[in-house]
Amino acid sequence: MSKTDQKKNKSSKPSLLQALFTRPEKDPEYMADLQSQWAVMSREERTKFVGGAIIALLLFIGALIGVFFVISYLRQLLF
């Protein structure tokens, strides 16, 4: 690989700040794929999917609250 190829590969990768503050290019096929997958799912499968997403959200929020309480407890022990 030549130096110009390496520079092209390096410049095509966004920096950390660019990755955080810029929007990636929209994929036109992405939404169509999601809609086709959703249409194929039965009502029972959709219910399980949404229920799983809600349970995952509750677990995530619970983990955040748990970490908060652990940090608060440790802070009281140290200070």
FENCORVEN-V343346 format. One record per pair of residues at least 12 apart in sequence whose C-alpha atoms are under 8 Angstrom apart, sorted by the first residue. I is the first residue (numbers start at 1). J is the second residue. Records with the same first field share a line. If there is no record, write none. Layout:
I->J ; J
This chain:
none
